[in-house]
Amino acid sequence: MKKNCSTRSAFFNRRIFIGVFLIIVSGVLALLAFGMRLDSQKLAALSKPKSGGAGVPISKIPGEPLQGIRVQTPANYKGPRYDRRPVKPVYTRPLRDLPKIPPELAVRREVLEPARPKTPTDKPTGGFVQNFLGRVLSAPSPTGVSFDGVGVGLAGFVPSSNPPDTNGRVGAKQYVQWNNTSFAVFDKTTGALLFGPVAGNTLFQSLGGDCATHNDGDPVVSFDILAGRWVLSQFVVGGSPDFSHQCVAVSQTEDATGEYFLYDFVTDPDNFVDYPKTGVWPDGYYMTGRIFNASGTAFLAGRIFVFEREQMVKGLPARQLQADLKKYGNKPQDGMIPSDLDSLTPPPAGEAAFVIAPHPTTVNRLTSARVAVTWGGAPRIRLTEDVIQESWGVPPCVSDTTADHRDCVPEPAPATPPDYVDNLDARLMYRLAYRNFGGSPVQESLVGNITVPGANSNPKHGAIRWYEFRNTGSSTTTPTVFQASTYDPDSAYRWLGSIAMDKNHNIALGYSKSSLTVIPSIFITGRLSTDPLNTLGAEAQVRAGLGVQTNTPVNAGNRWGDYSAMTLDPVDQCTFYYTNEYLKTNGAFNWSTRIASFRFPSCTSAPAWGTLRGTVRSSPSNRTL
């Protein structure tokens, strides 16, 4: 889409022009010294917004069109990239000292909406359904920490796109939230704003290239509990000469406002890598992605990426490995997420990571991939793939009159059916949280969730199906379902969930809830480890919504959330932090987000946690190890 550029006068005073020109040149040169590249045309007012795909926002001010698209089809698709050359990092000064790009001035580009893969048409059979609210004592309790994140109400922030892609993570002392194209850092105890909000590519200016000039979003915030490091990333779509990149920043300390190691990984030179989701594992930073051709007209593959973690935490050149996940019935896997380490105890040495997804041809299976990598002189990636005998389902789209089939979740008036919001169907929702509880044999747990159909109602509604998978330390076995249930206590629509588990096996599940009488709001429920299997407790309201999203008059579309994030305090191993979207008033492009913490009173904090630094020497030789 062409954008409208600001006009210039045909007449000017030469002396004034030269003076102004010199001032501008001096300012730009100063900014370039810090790696900033500005183009005044990119800040011009632009025309009508364009809709976006699963990981692509609808922009209130759409941007530059993509250039030089090379279109592949399933017939000529070449598979994953096999370039294993190390990517050299760039070291930054402290983030708090870098030039800040205001969110409203970040460059925006048009990103074509990818085609929506067709979902299975069969119906789920069997599976436990909870059609009642559980005990109040089985839900986590608020800690008193609750504050607004990036969105309306924070430091003058004005949203420029839908949805917010609400994502965040708690670290040792801070909470980092990155919502689509802007991020901020907060004190995790008080909620005080420490940094931001700024445009996401503020972080990557020192890197230069596409990571510096693009600010395409779809961010993920991870915290490497083994090293005490932040891992922040966002994608590039429509780069040149390589189309898709993942821009990754690894902090040099536990301070999110400090120095970083920056990496620009080309994830596919020709195709669009959409909806990236990351997970921390001892032998790599794992990422899943959906591969579309560059025009977004063909869904080509589900893919797993692994970045060389050991090198990245040291700020050394790092490689990546890739593999496409198996197709079933010639249909690529979609909606997959990788395991993400939460426990202080790492997985057994050398154990393969987990990737789980809804099956692409039936709602009565999930898919499993165990992903093993070796680095060294001949790096390789190996997948052991199988199916899990467990059901899911495609939630109803209540209105379903728009071209992109996203007008699904009912809202109260003044919203009308074309205003109803996206239900994010047919994907496991972020995260697949992993814990190692030790023992003999080892007991490993992973928890995940997906939106499914609720019981019969008018209008129809969605519910959340949650799972606890278990494994016993093997790198090739398929995890088994220890417990699973659909949480559907009434006829309200519940969706956009995120789930995690504390050190005592207690579970917390956050989500959005809406209906014809319930304004979209943020809720949480959970379960104690001693509760009957397959059950959750009562739900508690995290933040009441005060407005509904409308598609008119500014063509906001129907996008909502895209994902939310339930994460666990890496220090005490008991406190859950949850972030999600809500609105303070009726309208469009006016979203807010909330960050709140909860814990179960019975969970006692883990022993003091920190990073040990020093030199280890052997005895009696006194040689450095």
C-alpha positions as CSV (number, residue, x, y, z in Angstrom):
1,M,0.0,0.0,0.0
2,K,1.3,3.4,-1.0
3,K,1.6,5.9,1.8
4,N,0.9,9.6,1.5
5,C,4.0,11.8,2.1
6,S,3.9,15.3,3.5
7,T,4.2,18.0,0.9
8,R,6.9,20.7,0.6
9,S,6.5,24.4,-0.3
10,A,7.7,25.5,-3.7
11,F,9.1,28.7,-2.3
12,F,11.7,29.2,0.5
13,N,14.3,31.6,1.8
14,R,17.7,30.1,0.9
15,R,19.5,31.4,4.1
16,I,16.8,29.9,6.3
17,F,16.9,26.7,4.4
18,I,20.7,26.3,4.7
19,G,20.5,27.0,8.5
20,V,17.7,24.5,9.0
21,F,19.5,22.0,6.8
22,L,22.7,22.2,8.8
23,I,20.8,21.7,12.1
24,I,19.0,18.7,10.7
25,V,22.2,17.2,9.3
26,S,24.0,17.6,12.7
27,G,21.1,16.0,14.5
28,V,20.9,13.0,12.1
29,L,24.7,12.5,12.3
30,A,24.5,12.4,16.1
31,L,21.8,9.8,15.9
32,L,23.6,7.7,13.4
33,A,26.5,7.5,15.8
34,F,24.2,5.4,18.0
35,G,23.0,3.3,15.1
36,M,19.8,5.1,14.4
37,R,18.6,5.5,10.9
38,L,15.7,7.9,10.4
39,D,13.8,8.7,7.3
40,S,11.4,11.6,7.6
41,Q,9.1,10.1,5.0
42,K,8.5,7.1,7.2
43,L,7.0,9.4,9.8
44,A,4.4,10.9,7.4
45,A,0.7,10.5,7.9
46,L,-0.5,7.4,6.0
47,S,-3.7,6.1,4.5
48,K,-6.4,3.5,5.3
49,P,-5.3,0.6,7.5
50,K,-4.9,-2.9,6.3
51,S,-5.8,-6.1,8.1
52,G,-3.2,-8.5,9.4
53,G,-2.7,-12.2,9.9
54,A,-2.1,-14.4,12.9
55,G,1.0,-12.7,13.9
56,V,0.5,-9.4,11.9
57,P,-1.1,-6.4,13.6
58,I,-3.8,-4.2,12.0
59,S,-2.1,-0.8,12.0
60,K,-3.9,2.4,12.6
61,I,-1.2,4.0,10.5
62,P,-0.1,1.4,8.0
63,G,3.3,1.5,6.6
64,E,5.5,0.9,3.6
65,P,4.7,-1.8,1.1
66,L,6.9,-4.9,1.0
67,Q,9.3,-5.0,-2.0
68,G,10.7,-7.7,-4.1
69,I,8.5,-10.6,-2.9
70,R,9.6,-14.0,-4.1
71,V,6.5,-16.3,-4.0
72,Q,6.9,-20.0,-3.3
73,T,4.1,-22.6,-3.5
74,P,3.9,-26.0,-1.8
75,A,5.0,-27.6,-5.0
76,N,8.4,-25.7,-5.1
77,Y,8.9,-25.2,-1.4
78,K,12.6,-25.8,-0.6
79,G,12.4,-26.6,3.1
80,P,14.3,-25.1,6.0
81,R,17.5,-23.1,5.7
82,Y,20.7,-25.0,6.3
83,D,23.1,-22.1,6.7
84,R,25.0,-23.0,9.9
85,R,27.5,-20.1,9.7
86,P,27.9,-18.4,13.1
87,V,26.2,-15.1,13.5
88,K,28.4,-12.5,15.1
89,P,26.8,-10.5,17.9
90,V,27.0,-6.8,18.6
91,Y,27.5,-5.6,22.2
92,T,25.4,-2.6,23.4
93,R,25.8,0.0,26.0
94,P,23.2,-0.1,28.8
95,L,19.7,0.0,27.4
96,R,18.8,2.8,29.7
97,D,21.5,5.0,28.1
98,L,20.6,4.3,24.5
99,P,18.7,6.8,22.3
100,K,15.0,6.0,22.7
101,I,12.6,5.7,19.7
102,P,9.2,6.9,20.7
103,P,6.5,4.3,19.8
104,E,4.6,6.7,17.6
105,L,7.7,7.4,15.4
106,A,8.7,3.7,14.8
107,V,8.8,2.8,11.1
108,R,5.8,0.6,10.0
109,R,5.6,-1.6,7.0
110,E,2.7,-3.3,5.2
111,V,2.7,-7.0,6.0
112,L,0.5,-9.2,3.9
113,E,-2.2,-11.2,5.7
114,P,-1.3,-14.9,5.6
115,A,-4.0,-17.4,4.6
116,R,-5.7,-19.1,7.5
117,P,-5.0,-22.8,7.4
118,K,-8.2,-25.0,7.4
119,T,-9.0,-26.7,10.6
120,P,-10.2,-30.3,11.1
121,T,-13.9,-30.9,10.6
122,D,-14.5,-33.8,13.0
123,K,-15.8,-33.5,16.5
124,P,-14.0,-34.2,19.8
125,T,-14.9,-37.4,21.5
126,G,-14.5,-38.1,25.2
127,G,-12.5,-36.0,27.7
128,F,-13.3,-34.6,31.1
129,V,-15.4,-31.4,31.3
130,Q,-15.8,-29.3,34.4
131,N,-19.1,-27.6,34.2
132,F,-19.0,-26.0,37.7
133,L,-16.8,-23.6,39.6
134,G,-14.4,-25.2,42.0
135,R,-13.4,-24.3,45.5
136,V,-12.4,-20.7,46.3
137,L,-9.4,-22.1,48.2
138,S,-8.2,-23.9,45.1
139,A,-7.6,-20.6,43.2
140,P,-4.4,-18.5,43.7
141,S,-4.7,-15.4,45.8
142,P,-3.7,-11.9,44.7
143,T,-0.4,-10.6,46.2
144,G,-1.4,-6.9,46.0
145,V,0.9,-6.2,43.0
146,S,-1.4,-5.1,40.1
147,F,-0.6,-2.3,37.6
148,D,-1.2,-1.2,34.1
149,G,1.3,-2.3,31.4
150,V,2.0,-0.8,28.0
151,G,-1.3,0.6,26.6
152,V,-3.7,3.5,27.3
153,G,-2.9,4.8,30.7
154,L,0.8,4.3,30.7
155,A,3.1,7.4,30.3
156,G,1.0,8.9,27.5
157,F,1.2,5.8,25.4
158,V,-1.2,5.7,22.4
159,P,-1.8,2.3,20.6
160,S,-1.1,2.4,16.9
161,S,-2.2,-1.2,16.0
162,N,-4.4,-4.1,16.9
163,P,-4.0,-6.5,18.6
164,P,-1.4,-5.8,21.4
165,D,0.2,-9.3,21.3
166,T,0.3,-9.0,25.1
167,N,3.5,-10.7,26.3
168,G,5.6,-10.3,29.4
169,R,7.9,-12.1,31.8
170,V,9.0,-11.8,35.4
171,G,12.7,-11.9,36.2
172,A,14.9,-11.7,39.3
173,K,13.9,-8.1,40.1
174,Q,12.0,-6.7,37.1
175,Y,9.1,-7.4,34.9
176,V,9.5,-6.8,31.1
177,Q,6.4,-6.4,28.9
178,W,6.6,-6.2,25.2
179,N,3.3,-5.5,23.4
180,N,3.6,-6.0,19.7
181,T,5.9,-3.0,18.7
182,S,6.6,-1.4,22.1
183,F,8.1,-2.5,25.4
184,A,8.7,-1.3,28.9
185,V,10.5,-2.5,32.1
186,F,8.9,-2.4,35.5
187,D,9.9,-3.0,39.1
188,K,8.3,-6.4,39.8
189,T,7.6,-5.6,43.5
190,T,6.1,-2.1,43.2
191,G,5.1,-1.9,39.5
192,A,7.1,1.3,39.1
193,L,8.0,2.1,35.5
194,L,11.8,1.8,35.1
195,F,12.2,2.2,31.4
196,G,10.0,3.0,28.4
197,P,7.6,2.5,26.7
198,V,9.8,2.7,23.6
199,A,9.6,1.2,20.1
200,G,10.9,-2.4,20.1
201,N,13.7,-1.7,17.6
202,T,15.2,0.8,20.1
203,L,16.9,-2.3,21.4
204,F,18.4,-3.2,18.0
205,Q,19.8,0.1,16.8
206,S,23.4,-0.9,17.5
207,L,22.9,-4.0,15.4
208,G,22.0,-2.1,12.2
209,G,20.5,-3.7,9.2
210,D,16.9,-5.0,9.1
211,C,16.7,-5.5,12.8
212,A,17.3,-1.7,13.3
213,T,15.1,-0.4,10.5
214,H,12.2,-2.8,11.0
215,N,9.8,-2.8,14.0
216,D,7.5,-5.6,13.0
217,G,6.6,-7.0,16.4
218,D,5.3,-10.4,17.3
219,P,7.6,-10.2,20.3
220,V,8.4,-12.8,22.9
221,V,10.0,-12.1,26.3
222,S,11.9,-15.0,27.9
223,F,14.0,-15.3,31.1
224,D,16.8,-17.8,31.1
225,I,16.6,-19.1,34.6
226,L,19.8,-21.1,34.3
227,A,21.9,-18.0,33.5
228,G,19.8,-15.2,35.0
229,R,19.5,-13.5,31.6
230,W,16.7,-11.8,29.6
231,V,16.1,-13.1,26.1
232,L,14.0,-10.6,24.1
233,S,13.1,-11.1,20.4
234,Q,10.9,-9.9,17.6
235,F,10.6,-10.8,13.9
236,V,11.4,-9.0,10.7
237,V,9.1,-9.5,7.7
238,G,10.0,-8.4,4.3
239,G,13.7,-7.8,4.9
240,S,16.3,-7.3,2.2
241,P,17.9,-9.3,0.7
242,D,16.6,-12.0,3.1
243,F,12.9,-12.0,3.8
244,S,12.5,-13.2,7.4
245,H,14.7,-12.6,10.4
246,Q,14.5,-13.1,14.2
247,C,16.2,-10.3,16.1
248,V,17.4,-11.7,19.5
249,A,18.8,-9.7,22.4
250,V,20.4,-11.6,25.3
251,S,21.1,-9.5,28.4
252,Q,24.6,-9.5,29.9
253,T,23.2,-9.5,33.4
254,E,19.8,-10.0,35.2
255,D,19.2,-6.2,34.7
256,A,16.8,-5.7,31.8
257,T,17.9,-2.1,31.5
258,G,21.6,-3.0,31.2
259,E,23.9,-4.2,28.4
260,Y,22.9,-6.8,25.7
261,F,24.3,-9.1,23.1
262,L,22.4,-8.6,19.9
263,Y,21.9,-11.2,17.1
264,D,20.3,-11.1,13.7
265,F,19.3,-14.6,12.6
266,V,18.0,-15.0,9.1
267,T,15.2,-17.5,9.6
268,D,14.1,-17.9,6.0
269,P,15.5,-16.0,3.0
270,D,12.4,-16.4,0.9
271,N,9.4,-17.1,3.1
272,F,7.3,-15.5,5.9
273,V,8.0,-16.9,9.4
274,D,4.9,-16.1,11.4
275,Y,3.8,-16.3,15.0
276,P,7.2,-17.2,16.6
277,K,7.1,-18.6,20.1
278,T,10.3,-19.2,22.1
279,G,11.3,-21.5,25.0
280,V,14.5,-21.8,27.1
281,W,16.2,-25.1,27.2
282,P,19.8,-25.9,28.4
283,D,21.2,-26.7,24.9
284,G,19.4,-23.9,23.0
285,Y,16.8,-21.2,22.7
286,Y,14.0,-23.0,20.9
287,M,11.5,-21.3,18.7
288,T,8.5,-22.5,16.7
289,G,7.1,-20.7,13.7
290,R,4.5,-21.0,10.9
291,I,6.0,-20.9,7.4
292,F,4.0,-19.1,4.7
293,N,5.2,-18.0,1.3
294,A,6.2,-14.3,1.1
295,S,2.8,-13.3,-0.3
296,G,1.0,-15.1,2.5
297,T,-1.1,-17.1,0.1
298,A,0.2,-20.6,0.9
299,F,0.9,-22.3,4.3
300,L,4.1,-24.3,3.7
301,A,5.2,-25.8,7.0
302,G,5.4,-25.8,10.8
303,R,9.1,-25.4,11.8
304,I,11.3,-25.6,14.8
305,F,14.4,-23.3,15.2
306,V,17.2,-23.7,17.8
307,F,19.7,-21.0,18.5
308,E,23.0,-21.8,20.1
309,R,22.4,-20.7,23.7
310,E,25.8,-21.5,25.2
311,Q,27.5,-19.1,22.8
312,M,24.8,-16.4,23.2
313,V,25.0,-16.1,26.9
314,K,28.8,-15.5,26.5
315,G,28.3,-13.0,23.6
316,L,30.1,-15.2,21.1
317,P,29.2,-16.0,17.5
318,A,26.2,-18.4,17.5
319,R,24.6,-20.7,15.0
320,Q,21.0,-21.9,14.4
321,L,19.5,-25.2,13.4
322,Q,16.1,-25.7,11.8
323,A,13.8,-28.6,10.9
324,D,10.3,-28.8,9.5
325,L,7.8,-30.7,11.5
326,K,6.1,-33.7,10.0
327,K,3.0,-33.3,7.8
328,Y,-0.1,-35.4,8.5
329,G,-2.4,-36.0,5.5
330,N,-0.1,-33.6,3.6
331,K,-1.1,-30.8,6.0
332,P,1.6,-28.9,7.9
333,Q,1.4,-28.7,11.7
334,D,0.1,-25.4,13.1
335,G,-0.3,-23.9,16.5
336,M,2.8,-25.6,18.1
337,I,4.8,-24.3,21.0
338,P,8.2,-25.4,22.5
339,S,8.9,-26.4,26.1
340,D,10.0,-23.5,28.3
341,L,12.0,-24.2,31.5
342,D,10.5,-22.8,34.7
343,S,12.1,-25.0,37.4
344,L,15.4,-24.3,39.2
345,T,16.2,-28.0,38.4
346,P,17.1,-28.3,34.8
347,P,16.0,-31.2,32.6
348,P,18.1,-34.4,32.8
349,A,21.5,-33.9,31.1
350,G,21.2,-34.0,27.3
351,E,17.4,-34.5,27.3
352,A,15.6,-33.5,24.1
353,A,13.2,-30.6,24.2
354,F,9.4,-30.9,23.7
355,V,7.1,-29.5,21.0
356,I,3.4,-30.1,21.2
357,A,0.6,-29.0,18.7
358,P,-3.0,-29.7,17.8
359,H,-3.1,-32.4,15.1
360,P,-3.7,-30.8,11.7
361,T,-6.3,-33.4,10.5
362,T,-8.3,-34.5,13.6
363,V,-9.3,-32.9,16.9
364,N,-8.9,-36.2,18.7
365,R,-5.1,-36.2,18.6
366,L,-2.3,-33.9,19.6
367,T,1.2,-34.1,17.9
368,S,4.5,-34.5,19.8
369,A,8.0,-33.8,18.7
370,R,11.1,-34.5,20.8
371,V,13.9,-32.2,19.5
372,A,17.5,-33.1,20.1
373,V,20.4,-31.0,19.0
374,T,24.2,-31.4,19.0
375,W,26.5,-28.5,18.3
376,G,30.3,-29.1,18.1
377,G,32.0,-29.3,14.8
378,A,29.1,-30.9,12.9
379,P,25.9,-29.5,14.4
380,R,22.7,-31.5,13.7
381,I,19.0,-31.5,14.8
382,R,17.0,-34.7,15.2
383,L,13.2,-35.1,15.6
384,T,11.3,-38.0,17.1
385,E,7.7,-37.5,16.2
386,D,4.5,-39.2,17.4
387,V,0.9,-38.4,18.3
388,I,-0.8,-38.1,21.7
389,Q,-4.2,-39.7,22.2
390,E,-5.9,-36.6,23.5
391,S,-8.8,-34.3,22.2
392,W,-9.0,-30.6,21.6
393,G,-11.6,-28.8,19.4
394,V,-12.4,-25.8,17.2
395,P,-14.3,-23.1,19.2
396,P,-17.4,-21.5,17.6
397,C,-17.2,-18.3,15.7
398,V,-20.5,-16.8,16.7
399,S,-21.0,-14.1,14.1
400,D,-18.7,-15.3,11.3
401,T,-19.7,-12.8,8.7
402,T,-16.4,-11.0,8.1
403,A,-14.0,-12.1,5.3
404,D,-11.3,-13.2,7.7
405,H,-13.7,-15.2,10.0
406,R,-12.5,-13.4,13.2
407,D,-15.9,-11.9,14.5
408,C,-16.2,-14.8,16.9
409,V,-16.4,-13.8,20.6
410,P,-19.6,-11.9,21.6
411,E,-19.4,-8.6,23.4
412,P,-22.2,-6.5,25.0
413,A,-23.7,-3.5,23.3
414,P,-22.8,-1.1,21.8
415,A,-20.8,-3.8,20.0
416,T,-22.7,-5.5,17.2
417,P,-21.9,-9.0,15.7
418,P,-19.5,-7.6,13.1
419,D,-17.5,-6.2,16.1
420,Y,-17.1,-9.5,17.9
421,V,-13.4,-10.4,18.5
422,D,-11.0,-13.1,17.4
423,N,-11.0,-16.4,19.4
424,L,-7.5,-17.6,18.4
425,D,-8.6,-21.1,17.4
426,A,-6.6,-24.2,16.6
427,R,-3.4,-23.4,18.4
428,L,-1.9,-24.2,21.8
429,M,-1.7,-20.9,23.6
430,Y,1.7,-19.6,24.9
431,R,3.4,-21.2,27.0
432,L,4.3,-24.9,27.3
433,A,5.7,-24.5,30.8
434,Y,8.1,-27.2,31.9
435,R,9.2,-28.3,35.4
436,N,11.5,-31.1,36.6
437,F,10.5,-32.4,40.0
438,G,13.4,-34.9,40.2
439,G,12.9,-38.3,41.8
440,S,13.6,-41.8,40.6
441,P,12.4,-42.1,38.0
442,V,12.4,-38.4,37.2
443,Q,9.0,-36.8,37.1
444,E,8.7,-34.0,34.5
445,S,5.5,-32.0,34.0
446,L,4.5,-29.7,31.2
447,V,1.3,-27.6,31.2
448,G,-0.5,-26.1,28.2
449,N,-4.0,-25.0,27.1
450,I,-6.2,-24.4,24.0
451,T,-9.6,-22.8,23.3
452,V,-12.3,-25.4,22.5
453,P,-16.1,-25.5,22.1
454,G,-18.2,-25.1,25.3
455,A,-21.4,-26.8,26.1
456,N,-24.6,-26.1,24.1
457,S,-25.8,-22.5,24.6
458,N,-27.3,-19.6,22.7
459,P,-25.2,-17.9,21.5
460,K,-22.5,-20.6,21.3
461,H,-19.4,-20.1,23.4
462,G,-15.9,-21.3,23.8
463,A,-14.1,-22.8,26.8
464,I,-10.5,-23.6,27.8
465,R,-9.1,-27.1,27.7
466,W,-6.0,-27.5,29.8
467,Y,-3.4,-30.3,30.0
468,E,-0.7,-31.6,32.3
469,F,1.7,-33.8,30.4
470,R,4.3,-36.0,32.1
471,N,7.6,-37.6,31.1
472,T,10.2,-39.6,32.9
473,G,13.5,-38.3,31.6
474,S,13.7,-40.1,28.3
475,S,14.6,-38.1,25.2
476,T,12.6,-40.2,22.7
477,T,9.4,-41.0,24.5
478,T,6.1,-39.3,23.8
479,P,4.8,-37.4,26.9
480,T,1.6,-38.8,28.4
481,V,-1.5,-37.0,29.6
482,F,-1.5,-37.0,33.4
483,Q,-4.7,-34.9,33.6
484,A,-6.8,-32.8,31.2
485,S,-10.1,-31.0,31.4
486,T,-12.3,-28.4,29.7
487,Y,-13.1,-25.6,32.1
488,D,-16.6,-24.6,31.2
489,P,-18.6,-23.5,34.3
490,D,-21.2,-21.4,32.5
491,S,-22.2,-20.0,29.1
492,A,-19.6,-17.1,29.0
493,Y,-16.9,-17.3,26.3
494,R,-13.4,-18.1,27.8
495,W,-10.4,-17.9,25.6
496,L,-6.8,-16.6,25.2
497,G,-5.4,-18.6,28.1
498,S,-2.0,-19.0,29.5
499,I,-0.9,-21.5,32.2
500,A,2.0,-22.3,34.5
501,M,2.9,-24.5,37.5
502,D,4.7,-23.6,40.7
503,K,7.3,-25.7,42.6
504,N,4.6,-27.5,44.7
505,H,2.6,-28.8,41.6
506,N,0.0,-26.0,42.0
507,I,-1.4,-24.6,38.7
508,A,-2.6,-21.1,37.7
509,L,-4.5,-20.4,34.5
510,G,-5.3,-16.9,33.2
511,Y,-7.7,-16.0,30.4
512,S,-10.1,-13.5,28.9
513,K,-13.9,-13.8,29.4
514,S,-16.8,-12.2,27.5
515,S,-20.4,-12.6,26.6
516,L,-23.5,-10.6,25.6
517,T,-23.6,-9.4,29.3
518,V,-19.9,-9.5,30.3
519,I,-17.5,-6.9,28.9
520,P,-14.2,-8.6,27.9
521,S,-12.3,-8.9,31.2
522,I,-9.3,-10.7,32.6
523,F,-9.7,-13.7,34.9
524,I,-7.6,-16.3,36.7
525,T,-8.3,-19.7,38.2
526,G,-6.1,-22.6,39.4
527,R,-5.7,-25.8,41.3
528,L,-3.8,-27.1,44.3
529,S,-1.8,-30.2,43.8
530,T,-4.0,-32.0,46.3
531,D,-7.3,-31.3,44.4
532,P,-9.0,-34.1,42.6
533,L,-7.5,-34.6,39.1
534,N,-8.9,-32.7,36.2
535,T,-10.5,-30.0,38.3
536,L,-9.9,-26.3,38.8
537,G,-11.0,-23.9,41.5
538,A,-13.2,-20.8,41.5
539,E,-12.3,-18.0,39.2
540,A,-11.2,-14.5,40.3
541,Q,-11.3,-11.3,38.3
542,V,-7.9,-9.8,37.6
543,R,-9.2,-6.7,35.9
544,A,-12.7,-5.7,34.9
545,G,-13.1,-4.5,31.4
546,L,-14.7,-1.1,31.0
547,G,-15.2,-1.0,27.3
548,V,-15.9,-3.2,24.2
549,Q,-14.0,-3.2,21.0
550,T,-15.8,-1.8,17.9
551,N,-14.7,-2.2,14.3
552,T,-16.1,1.2,13.3
553,P,-15.5,4.0,12.4
554,V,-11.7,3.4,12.1
555,N,-11.5,-0.1,10.7
556,A,-10.0,-1.7,13.8
557,G,-10.8,-5.2,12.7
558,N,-11.6,-8.0,15.1
559,R,-8.2,-8.8,16.5
560,W,-7.9,-9.3,20.3
561,G,-4.9,-10.2,22.4
562,D,-3.2,-12.7,20.1
563,Y,-1.7,-14.2,23.2
564,S,-1.3,-13.6,26.9
565,A,1.4,-14.7,29.4
566,M,1.4,-16.5,32.7
567,T,4.9,-16.7,34.0
568,L,6.5,-17.8,37.3
569,D,8.8,-15.8,39.6
570,P,12.2,-17.5,39.0
571,V,13.4,-16.6,42.5
572,D,10.7,-17.7,44.9
573,Q,9.2,-20.3,42.4
574,C,5.7,-19.6,43.9
575,T,4.5,-16.2,42.6
576,F,2.6,-16.2,39.2
577,Y,2.6,-13.0,37.1
578,Y,-0.2,-12.7,34.5
579,T,-0.7,-10.1,31.8
580,N,-3.5,-9.7,29.3
581,E,-5.6,-7.1,27.4
582,Y,-8.6,-5.1,28.5
583,L,-10.3,-1.8,27.4
584,K,-11.1,1.2,29.6
585,T,-13.6,2.7,27.2
586,N,-15.6,1.6,24.2
587,G,-13.7,2.1,20.9
588,A,-10.9,0.9,18.8
589,F,-7.1,1.2,18.9
590,N,-7.5,2.0,22.6
591,W,-6.4,-1.1,24.4
592,S,-4.9,-1.2,27.8
593,T,-3.0,-4.1,29.5
594,R,-2.8,-5.3,33.1
595,I,0.0,-7.1,35.0
596,A,-0.9,-8.7,38.3
597,S,0.7,-11.3,40.5
598,F,-0.9,-14.2,42.5
599,R,0.3,-17.1,44.6
600,F,-1.1,-20.0,46.6
601,P,-0.6,-19.3,50.4
602,S,0.6,-22.9,51.0
603,C,3.6,-22.4,48.6
604,T,6.7,-21.6,50.5
605,S,9.4,-19.6,48.7
606,A,12.4,-21.4,47.3
607,P,15.8,-20.8,49.0
608,A,17.7,-17.6,48.1
609,W,18.6,-17.5,44.4
610,G,21.4,-15.7,42.7
611,T,24.2,-16.0,40.2
612,L,27.6,-17.4,41.4
613,R,30.6,-16.0,39.7
614,G,34.3,-17.0,40.0
615,T,36.9,-19.4,38.9
616,V,36.8,-23.1,39.5
617,R,40.2,-24.9,39.9
618,S,41.1,-28.5,40.1
619,S,43.0,-30.0,43.1
620,P,45.9,-30.7,43.5
621,S,47.1,-29.2,40.1
622,N,45.4,-25.8,40.7
623,R,44.6,-25.7,37.0
624,T,41.6,-23.5,35.9
625,L,38.7,-25.7,34.8
